[in-house]
Amino acid sequence: MYRARVKHRGKTRQFKQGSERVAVTPIQDILHRIQWDEEFGKGSFMIGYYDRVARMILRVPFRKVHLARGDHFSFDVETEDGTIHMVPFHRVREVWRNGMLIWQRQVDKDAQPPKKNGVD
């Protein structure tokens, strides 16, 4: 399983977890591999991202994700009613392939949920 802890583009980074070092794969690398690697991309993929309005992780099929060439900040997601939403890469929390979790961003358990307009 790919694990992420840092936000860094284009390169695999490492962080310390206990006494071992774990390789980190940026979410952009995972999404581009799904898009461009024919063998890997044959699976059924779901992307889970944190929606600030719903205050929960929403899962969408990868076929509803639109990656723009050269955009290193975000991607677009098409909802069931056809509307398009922009999702920053840092909000992606998980990637599923054929029903199996293959990548997950570690989230600080002590972090407070985001507030809307400064209020709960």
C-alpha positions in Angstrom: 0.0 0.0 0.0 1.2 3.5 -0.8 1.3 5.8 2.2 1.6 9.6 2.2 2.5 11.9 4.9 4.0 14.9 3.2 2.8 17.0 0.3 5.6 17.1 -2.3 5.3 17.1 -6.1 7.1 14.8 -8.5 9.4 12.9 -6.2 9.1 10.1 -3.7 9.9 11.4 -0.3 10.5 9.5 3.0 9.5 10.1 6.6 10.3 8.4 9.8 7.6 6.2 11.4 8.9 4.7 14.6 12.3 3.3 13.8 11.7 2.5 10.2 11.7 4.7 7.1 8.7 4.5 4.8 8.7 5.6 1.1 6.0 8.2 0.3 4.4 8.4 -3.2 2.8 11.8 -4.0 -0.9 11.6 -5.0 -0.1 13.2 -8.4 2.2 10.2 -9.2 -0.5 7.7 -8.3 -3.2 9.5 -10.4 -0.9 9.9 -13.4 0.1 6.2 -13.2 -3.6 5.2 -13.3 -4.1 7.5 -16.3 -1.0 6.5 -18.3 0.1 3.0 -17.3 -2.1 0.7 -19.4 -1.4 -2.4 -17.3 -1.9 -0.7 -13.9 -4.9 1.4 -15.1 -6.9 -1.7 -16.1 -8.5 -1.9 -12.6 -11.5 -0.2 -11.3 -10.4 2.9 -9.3 -12.2 5.1 -6.7 -10.7 8.3 -5.4 -11.7 9.5 -1.9 -11.4 13.2 -1.2 -12.3 15.3 1.8 -15.3 17.5 0.9 -15.3 20.6 3.1 -19.0 21.3 2.7 -20.1 17.7 3.4 -17.3 17.4 6.1 -16.6 13.9 5.0 -14.6 11.8 2.5 -16.5 11.4 -0.8 -15.6 8.6 -3.2 -15.9 9.0 -6.9 -14.9 6.7 -9.8 -11.7 7.6 -11.5 -13.5 8.0 -14.8 -15.2 11.0 -13.3 -11.8 12.6 -12.5 -10.4 15.0 -15.0 -6.7 15.8 -14.8 -5.5 18.9 -16.7 -2.0 18.8 -18.2 0.3 21.1 -16.3 -2.1 21.6 -13.3 -0.1 20.8 -10.2 -2.6 22.1 -7.7 -6.0 20.4 -8.4 -8.2 18.3 -10.6 -11.9 18.4 -11.6 -14.5 15.9 -10.5 -17.8 15.4 -12.3 -20.7 14.7 -10.0 -23.7 12.5 -10.8 -25.8 15.5 -11.8 -23.1 16.6 -14.2 -21.7 19.6 -12.3 -17.9 20.0 -12.1 -16.1 20.6 -8.8 -12.4 21.6 -8.4 -10.6 19.4 -5.8 -7.1 20.4 -4.6 -4.7 17.4 -4.6 -4.0 17.9 -0.8 -7.7 16.9 -0.1 -7.3 13.4 -1.6 -7.3 11.0 1.3 -7.5 7.6 -0.4 -7.3 5.6 -3.6 -9.0 2.2 -4.1 -8.3 -0.3 -6.8 -10.7 -3.2 -7.4 -12.2 -2.6 -3.9 -8.8 -2.6 -2.2 -7.2 0.4 -0.5 -3.8 1.1 -2.2 -3.0 4.6 -1.1 -4.0 6.6 2.0 -2.9 10.0 3.2 -2.2 10.1 6.9 -4.2 12.8 8.6 -3.2 14.3 12.0 -5.6 12.8 14.5 -5.4 15.9 16.7 -6.3 18.3 13.9 -9.6 20.2 14.3 -12.1 19.9 11.5 -12.2 23.0 9.3 -14.6 25.7 10.2 -16.8 27.5 7.7 -16.4 31.3 7.8 -14.7 31.0 11.2 -17.7 29.3 13.0 -18.7 25.7 13.6 
